[in-house]
Amino acid sequence: MIPLSWYLLLGAFLFACGVTGFLIKRNIITLFMSIELMLNGVNLSFIAFATSLGTLDGHIFVFFVMVVAAAEAAAGLAIIISVYRTRETLNVDRVNLLKL
Amino acid sequence: MKLFFWQPWLIPILPLAGALINGLFGKRFAKSVVASIALFFTGASFVVASAHAYTLVHSGADALETSYGTWIRAGNFSVDFGFYLDHLSLVMMLVVTGVGFLIHVYSVAYMEHEGGYYRFFSYLNFFMFFMLTLVLANNYLLMFVGWEGVGLASYLLIGFFFLKDSAANAGKKAFITNRVGDFGFLIAIFLLIQHFGTLSYASVFRIASHLPVETTAGLLTAIGLLMLVGACGKSAQIPLYVWLPDAMEGPTPVSALIHAATMVTAGVYMVCRSNPIFSRAPIALLAVAIIGTLTCFFAATIGITQTDIKRVLAYSTVSQLGYMFMAAGVAAYSASIFHLMTHAFFKALLFLGAGSVIHGIGGEQDMRKMGGLRKYMPWTFWTMLIATLAISGFWPFAGFFSKDEILWQAFSSPHGSKIFWAVGLLTAFMTSFYMFRLIFLTFTGEYRGALPEAHAAHGSHDDHGHHGTPHESPWFMLAPLVLLAILSAIGGLVGIGNRFEHFLDPVIQNVSVEQSSAHLAEGAAAAEPEGRPGESSGTETLLKFVSVFVAFAGLGLAWFLYVKSPELPAKIAAASGGLYKLVLNKYWIDELYSVAIIGPLVAFSRVVLWQSVDQKLIDGSVNESAVAARDVSQVIRQQQSGLVRSYAGWIAAGAAAVVVYMVWMGTR
């Protein structure tokens, strides 16, 4: 059987990939994918713990995360389209309205 | 109706209402409306005061005390809003409202040509309110409120012509000098609170009356001396008298009302009101007498040399206040109040007369430029002559009775001394001299002022336009003069047979004479132990003749020097050289103060308080903290870039830090 730590290492690796992608990429769509990657890294850890402990809590959490991620994808993509319409770019560094 | 009318609080509140109406809306009123409002409220106050006086005298009660609830409460200590009407406050109240009303009438015409008509009457009514509060209060704290209030009104009115530097400075001088005195009074109040636990007259005096006479300095002596400091400030006694002559920068009715008749007598009132304390503190009493005697002599000498008509009267006021202190200091409180009353009449009259003269010749105040005014303004001349006779102590005018009573008390009282009497007598001579000098210089001989053409040349002092030939004042100004002249002429008659003294008997708690004179055994006087018994009436009559003689001597000398041989005074002045210059320059007291006290104080304030403490320490610390905040913000501000990725980086770094911390905690 594959030990728990491997799953956790894979989850952490996926999460780190997501974080790195989020920090270095400029395209909003790529950022979005990085976020999904981070969520799935966490999901993997949940599942691994749930299986190893023999409880259902982790599974339930994963479903929650998936539902929220789906909703977020819908809202986020809408925002992205809206941003593109007004700014005509998908470069986040040009969308610095948070400064105000 | 009767009940409402009866409320004592109406007496001070009425002038306050007048002050508020004129002060808030007077700008839009016509002058006649402003004057009517001011006169109505002052007159109404006088009527209510008279009604109260009548009731009090006829009820036979010693005092009527009314309280309108608690003002301050702290633990066992509480102070009420309350009024205390007894024979002493009754006299003061009638003087303030009566003379005050007459001076209001006078001002209607006198201030006609001045700017700020409504402001003047508003201040004047405001003054009346605080003066009546001072007089009617039933505790020292409320008295202090009135005390400060009249100081404020005095400041405002001295500086009434605030565009003139000298007037603005005189106002400040009066206020600051008074603060020195107020400080003493305030500490006396603190001592009363600490040791007596109350400030109401009734309780303080009840407690004091159980204390023994202090032969050595003790609590009562300390309280008495501190009160004396306060009284010295308000009543212009040595060493704090310097503000009063400068206060003559105010309009003349103000000088008459505040700086002659009422406010400056507040110190005398306070000492007499506190007689149960002073009577048990012979040392404080002696200090009062010495200060009074010195002041009355000292101010009279300055009065002789002054040439400004109002300044002569100002020094005369200081001198007469000295008489009142002398009387209070020999425990002759009723004589002091008696002189206070007659002085209010004749000194108000003198000031109003002087105002009439100044008004009539177009704002000139220098007596050397007057002369011969008798034929131009006969009413002013005759009324002022009556006042002069009264202040000089000619029988049967008011001043004779009161001044003579003071001199007799100084001579015979167990607290008195022949020295006080002798100095007082000498001062009476000088009083008569300088007052008749004023009369002769102003009203007799030839007019020395410039006649119409040249008149435009000299700057008008009181902001009165140039009028051309000297002329008599309007009736609105003469009527108060005549009424005050009548009072100055007959006002002293209430003192015949010691009636006035007995009138005030309920107020004066006499410490038994044996008790106090036993302690003063080796004191100077040791005169008749029973005070003023019948067998000494021979001496008293003799002294009366002496003082009238002295008054005549002053009159004679003034006549000789200023009418018979008017070239003599200049020769005498030249012959006495340095002495004359010393007195003419008021002993250089103002200069001495400015070198010894004001100069160092200003230098200290400038270098230490302003340039070091204020600019460097306080401003510096505020500015430095602002600069520090700005610099820190400058750095932090960079973090808000609006770049989502940079925020995300910080979040990630924060999360990483938390993880590292937790791992580190876990491995420990």
Boltz contact constraints between the chains, C-beta under 6 A:
constraints:
  - contact:
      token1: [A, 19]
      token2: [B, 652]
      max_distance: 6.0
  - contact:
      token1: [A, 22]
      token2: [B, 648]
      max_distance: 6.0
  - contact:
      token1: [A, 23]
      token2: [B, 645]
      max_distance: 6.0
  - contact:
      token1: [A, 23]
      token2: [B, 649]
      max_distance: 6.0
  - contact:
      token1: [A, 92]
      token2: [B, 644]
      max_distance: 6.0
  - contact:
      token1: [A, 93]
      token2: [B, 643]
      max_distance: 6.0
  - contact:
      token1: [A, 96]
      token2: [B, 642]
      max_distance: 6.0
  - contact:
      token1: [A, 96]
      token2: [B, 643]
      max_distance: 6.0
  - contact:
      token1: [A, 98]
      token2: [B, 642]
      max_distance: 6.0
  - contact:
      token1: [A, 99]
      token2: [B, 642]
      max_distance: 6.0
